[in-house]
Amino acid sequence: MGFGLGIIVIFILCICGFADTVCRSTWKRFYYTRGITFFSKEFDYPYPFNIKRIDLLKKRENADKKYKSDIEFAPLARNAIGFFDRPGKGGFGVKKRSYLSVLHGVLMYQDGKLTVAGIFDYFALLFVPALMISVTAYIVWLFKQDLAINALILAALLVIFVVGFVVALRKQRARFTKIGDIMVGIGQKEKEPKSEK
């Protein structure tokens, strides 16, 4: 029973990971504008919103060597920019990050306000519950009679997963908020509206 449940959980996680990858890399607007939002922050933005500033935004954000990964940006609409955290390359082509990525984001401009939001990846939403269900099933199967061992192992795993998830969320929230700050800085330097051809 535990093995069959594990296979189902792995299958569901693979489907969610695949859906995340496809929606993220093909810049599906619904993926970036709908979903379970972890946080949003609003900035005053009394400047012209220029979607053509994506290259400058990308250059300034990724210049920070604090992070091992880069942020990818793309226009979603005339007033919206989607972004996600692309893992950097380590030695031997191994992907690396300075944190676990669990969010993707969007910058939305409307009526003099710029909002940056972090939205949960599908995989991240299901990873912790699915892993806990499969681990619980396996531990219960392994230690059928010893409830104390079951409780201790499950409590320890729950603490580890929750702490790791919270750390990842805090790091991504700080980085995504900085993206909003960078965009405001770009707008401040371009106070004079320029005519576009």
C-alpha positions in Angstrom: 0.0 0.0 0.0 2.8 2.4 0.9 4.7 1.7 -2.3 1.6 2.3 -4.5 0.8 5.6 -2.7 4.5 6.7 -3.2 4.2 6.0 -7.0 1.0 8.1 -7.2 2.6 11.0 -5.3 5.7 10.9 -7.5 3.5 10.9 -10.6 1.4 13.9 -9.3 4.6 15.8 -8.5 6.1 15.1 -12.0 2.9 16.3 -13.7 3.0 19.5 -11.6 6.7 20.1 -12.2 6.1 19.6 -16.0 3.1 22.0 -15.9 5.2 24.6 -14.1 8.1 24.3 -16.6 5.8 24.6 -19.7 3.7 27.5 -18.4 6.8 29.4 -17.1 9.0 29.0 -20.1 6.2 29.7 -22.7 5.1 32.8 -20.6 1.5 31.9 -20.3 -0.3 35.0 -19.0 -2.8 33.1 -16.8 0.2 31.4 -15.0 1.7 34.8 -14.0 -1.5 36.6 -13.2 -3.7 34.0 -11.6 -2.9 31.6 -8.8 -2.3 31.6 -5.1 -0.5 34.8 -4.3 2.0 34.6 -1.4 2.6 38.3 -1.2 2.1 41.6 -3.2 3.6 45.0 -2.6 2.4 48.3 -4.2 4.7 51.1 -5.2 3.8 54.7 -6.2 4.8 54.9 -9.9 4.0 58.4 -11.3 6.1 57.7 -14.4 5.4 56.4 -17.8 5.4 52.5 -17.7 7.6 51.4 -20.5 7.5 47.7 -21.3 10.7 48.2 -23.4 12.7 48.6 -20.2 12.8 44.9 -19.5 16.4 44.6 -20.7 17.5 47.3 -18.3 15.5 45.7 -15.5 17.1 42.3 -16.2 20.6 43.8 -16.3 20.3 45.7 -13.0 18.6 42.9 -11.1 21.0 40.2 -12.3 24.1 42.4 -11.6 23.7 41.5 -7.9 26.1 38.7 -7.2 24.4 37.9 -3.9 22.4 35.3 -5.8 23.7 32.4 -7.9 20.6 32.4 -10.2 19.3 34.9 -12.7 15.8 36.3 -13.0 14.2 36.0 -16.5 11.7 38.7 -17.6 9.2 38.9 -20.4 6.2 41.2 -21.3 2.8 39.7 -20.7 0.8 42.8 -21.7 1.3 46.5 -22.2 1.1 46.9 -18.4 2.5 43.6 -17.1 5.9 41.9 -16.9 6.3 38.3 -15.8 9.4 36.9 -14.2 10.8 33.7 -12.7 14.0 32.5 -11.1 16.2 30.5 -13.5 18.8 28.4 -11.8 22.4 29.2 -12.6 24.9 26.6 -13.7 27.4 25.1 -11.3 30.4 22.9 -12.1 29.8 20.1 -14.6 26.6 21.7 -15.8 24.8 21.1 -12.4 22.1 23.7 -11.7 22.4 25.6 -8.5 20.5 28.2 -6.5 21.3 30.1 -3.3 17.7 29.1 -2.2 14.9 26.9 -3.3 12.6 28.6 -5.8 8.9 28.2 -4.9 7.5 31.4 -6.5 7.2 33.1 -9.8 6.3 36.8 -10.1 4.6 39.6 -12.0 4.9 43.4 -12.2 1.6 45.1 -12.9 1.1 48.8 -13.6 -2.3 50.5 -13.3 -3.3 54.1 -12.5 0.1 55.3 -11.2 0.7 52.2 -9.1 3.1 49.4 -9.7 2.4 46.1 -7.9 4.9 43.3 -7.6 3.4 39.9 -6.6 4.9 36.5 -5.8 2.7 33.6 -6.9 3.2 30.0 -5.8 4.5 27.5 -8.3 2.2 24.5 -8.7 5.0 22.1 -7.7 5.7 24.1 -4.5 2.1 24.0 -3.4 1.9 20.2 -3.7 5.5 19.3 -2.8 5.3 19.5 1.1 1.9 17.9 1.5 2.6 15.2 -1.0 6.0 14.4 0.5 4.5 14.4 4.0 1.7 12.0 2.9 4.2 9.6 1.2 6.7 9.7 4.1 3.9 9.2 6.6 2.6 6.2 4.7 6.1 4.7 4.5 6.9 5.3 8.2 3.6 3.8 9.4 4.3 0.8 7.2 7.9 0.5 8.4 7.1 0.9 12.1 3.7 -0.7 12.3 3.7 -1.1 16.1 5.9 1.7 17.4 3.8 4.9 17.5 6.4 6.8 19.5 9.0 6.4 16.7 6.4 7.3 14.1 5.4 10.5 15.9 9.1 11.5 16.5 10.2 11.0 12.9 7.1 12.8 11.5 7.5 15.8 13.8 11.2 16.1 12.9 10.4 15.9 9.2 7.6 18.4 9.5 9.9 20.9 11.2 12.6 20.5 8.6 10.2 20.9 5.7 8.4 23.9 7.2 11.6 25.7 8.1 13.1 25.1 4.7 9.9 26.4 3.0 9.7 29.5 5.1 13.4 30.3 4.5 12.8 30.0 0.7 9.7 32.2 0.8 11.5 34.9 2.8 14.5 35.0 0.4 12.3 35.1 -2.7 10.0 37.8 -1.2 13.0 40.0 -0.5 14.4 39.5 -4.1 11.0 40.1 -5.8 10.4 43.2 -3.7 13.8 44.5 -4.8 12.7 44.0 -8.4 9.9 46.5 -7.7 12.4 48.9 -6.2 14.6 48.6 -9.3 11.7 49.3 -11.6 10.8 52.4 -9.6 14.4 53.6 -9.8 14.3 53.1 -13.6 11.1 55.2 -13.7 12.7 58.0 -11.6 15.6 58.3 -14.0 13.2 58.6 -16.9 10.9 61.3 -15.5 10.7 63.1 -18.8 8.4 61.1 -21.1 10.1 60.3 -24.4 8.1 60.1 -27.6 8.2 56.6 -29.1 8.2 55.9 -32.7 
